[in-house]
Amino acid sequence: MDAHSRPPKLMDRVKAIMRVKRYSPRTVKTYCYWIRYFIRFNGVRHPASMGGPEVKAFLEHLAVDRRVASATQNQALNAVVFLYRHVLDQPLGDIGDFAHARQPRRLPVVLSHEQATSVLNQLSGSMHLMASLMYGSGLRVLETCRLRVRDIDFDRQVLTIRAGKGDKGRTTLLPATCIPALQHQISTAKRISGRYRSCWATRVSKRRRSTPTCWAKALPAYAARWAEARGHSGTLPPLPGHAAMTRCHPCGSPCVLGHSSHLQRPLPYRNQPLHRGQRPRKHE
């Protein structure tokens, strides 16, 4: 039988169907782990030849022998149900009552309003603003760091969260007490961004003035073309690596609270000497 005419393997079918249904890569990896574990637990038998009793024995093994948590047992059950429902198109049948993993009873640690206020009062600057947004708007840490200027609506007092947990977006309320500090933070971020852009433009202009002299030493033919173009037409011939020097700045709307790592610096412009036997590039 030809390799192209062979039917796909079971795990390849599982991965393909989960990708079509747009499951996250982490979920695909977890489900494949539990499906392989289920097959090995039952003596490497094909899942099509098994049913509810085998699934019940597998779940009880996880709860009794391995003593997994309740969420882990439910995760394994969801993986096996996905295998029978979407991959094999085979009804699983009645599993029956099985031993469930014990879920520990834990009281959640909830701070009162006075305790939360005392914690916020110990912070200052941008850390205080970030903690206030997380407490007042219900933002996660990564969502707070990714908050941008365009996601803030001061008129309606609404924050727009883009690509949050599960790649889902949502809107939430903006506390009125955070508006003055947030406006101050935005003005500071814009001032820093404008200062960086002006500095970047100054560095590029200096390189443009010094570049012809540097390349005149490396390429005498280019110096003659430079003098000719400067004296007659006034247009400058293209420089080697000129596109890297005049690259557009990639940043758009600046981050309000995140780091400034997205502000990429322009590539350094270095004169690379020609190796022996290497010809200079011709420019039209």
ChimeraX attribute file (.defattr): number of C-alpha atoms within 10 A of each C-alpha:
attribute: neighborCount
match mode: 1-to-1
recipient: residues
	/A:1	5
	/A:2	5
	/A:3	7
	/A:4	7
	/A:5	7
	/A:6	8
	/A:7	9
	/A:8	12
	/A:9	8
	/A:10	15
	/A:11	14
	/A:12	12
	/A:13	16
	/A:14	20
	/A:15	18
	/A:16	15
	/A:17	16
	/A:18	19
	/A:19	13
	/A:20	8
	/A:21	9
	/A:22	10
	/A:23	13
	/A:24	12
	/A:25	12
	/A:26	8
	/A:27	13
	/A:28	18
	/A:29	11
	/A:30	13
	/A:31	23
	/A:32	19
	/A:33	13
	/A:34	19
	/A:35	23
	/A:36	13
	/A:37	14
	/A:38	23
	/A:39	17
	/A:40	12
	/A:41	15
	/A:42	15
	/A:43	8
	/A:44	11
	/A:45	12
	/A:46	11
	/A:47	19
	/A:48	13
	/A:49	7
	/A:50	13
	/A:51	16
	/A:52	14
	/A:53	14
	/A:54	17
	/A:55	24
	/A:56	17
	/A:57	16
	/A:58	20
	/A:59	23
	/A:60	19
	/A:61	17
	/A:62	19
	/A:63	19
	/A:64	13
	/A:65	9
	/A:66	10
	/A:67	15
	/A:68	17
	/A:69	16
	/A:70	15
	/A:71	12
	/A:72	15
	/A:73	21
	/A:74	14
	/A:75	16
	/A:76	23
	/A:77	20
	/A:78	14
	/A:79	20
	/A:80	21
	/A:81	17
	/A:82	17
	/A:83	24
	/A:84	17
	/A:85	12
	/A:86	14
	/A:87	17
	/A:88	15
	/A:89	11
	/A:90	14
	/A:91	13
	/A:92	18
	/A:93	10
	/A:94	11
	/A:95	14
	/A:96	9
	/A:97	8
	/A:98	14
	/A:99	13
	/A:100	17
	/A:101	20
	/A:102	13
	/A:103	10
	/A:104	8
	/A:105	6
	/A:106	6
	/A:107	6
	/A:108	6
	/A:109	6
	/A:110	8
	/A:111	10
	/A:112	9
	/A:113	9
	/A:114	9
	/A:115	11
	/A:116	13
	/A:117	13
	/A:118	11
	/A:119	13
	/A:120	17
	/A:121	11
	/A:122	9
	/A:123	14
	/A:124	11
	/A:125	9
	/A:126	15
	/A:127	13
	/A:128	17
	/A:129	21
	/A:130	23
	/A:131	20
	/A:132	21
	/A:133	22
	/A:134	15
	/A:135	15
	/A:136	16
	/A:137	18
	/A:138	15
	/A:139	20
	/A:140	16
	/A:141	12
	/A:142	11
	/A:143	17
	/A:144	20
	/A:145	15
	/A:146	20
	/A:147	20
	/A:148	21
	/A:149	18
	/A:150	12
	/A:151	16
	/A:152	19
	/A:153	13
	/A:154	14
	/A:155	6
	/A:156	9
	/A:157	13
	/A:158	16
	/A:159	23
	/A:160	17
	/A:161	20
	/A:162	16
	/A:163	12
	/A:164	14
	/A:165	11
	/A:166	8
	/A:167	8
	/A:168	9
	/A:169	11
	/A:170	10
	/A:171	12
	/A:172	14
	/A:173	15
	/A:174	20
	/A:175	16
	/A:176	10
	/A:177	12
	/A:178	16
	/A:179	15
	/A:180	10
	/A:181	13
	/A:182	20
	/A:183	15
	/A:184	10
	/A:185	18
	/A:186	18
	/A:187	12
	/A:188	13
	/A:189	19
	/A:190	16
	/A:191	12
	/A:192	13
	/A:193	18
	/A:194	12
	/A:195	12
	/A:196	14
	/A:197	16
	/A:198	11
	/A:199	12
	/A:200	14
	/A:201	15
	/A:202	12
	/A:203	13
	/A:204	17
	/A:205	14
	/A:206	10
	/A:207	16
	/A:208	15
	/A:209	10
	/A:210	10
	/A:211	17
	/A:212	19
	/A:213	13
	/A:214	14
	/A:215	18
	/A:216	15
	/A:217	11
	/A:218	16
	/A:219	15
	/A:220	11
	/A:221	12
	/A:222	20
	/A:223	17
	/A:224	12
	/A:225	14
	/A:226	20
	/A:227	14
	/A:228	15
	/A:229	14
	/A:230	13
	/A:231	10
	/A:232	8
	/A:233	8
	/A:234	11
	/A:235	11
	/A:236	13
	/A:237	16
	/A:238	13
	/A:239	15
	/A:240	15
	/A:241	11
	/A:242	12
	/A:243	10
	/A:244	12
	/A:245	18
	/A:246	15
	/A:247	11
	/A:248	9
	/A:249	13
	/A:250	10
	/A:251	13
	/A:252	9
	/A:253	11
	/A:254	21
	/A:255	22
	/A:256	25
	/A:257	20
	/A:258	18
	/A:259	11
	/A:260	14
	/A:261	8
	/A:262	12
	/A:263	15
	/A:264	10
	/A:265	12
	/A:266	17
	/A:267	10
	/A:268	10
	/A:269	13
	/A:270	9
	/A:271	12
	/A:272	8
	/A:273	11
	/A:274	11
	/A:275	8
	/A:276	6
	/A:277	6
	/A:278	8
	/A:279	8
	/A:280	14
	/A:281	7
	/A:282	8
	/A:283	9
	/A:284	5
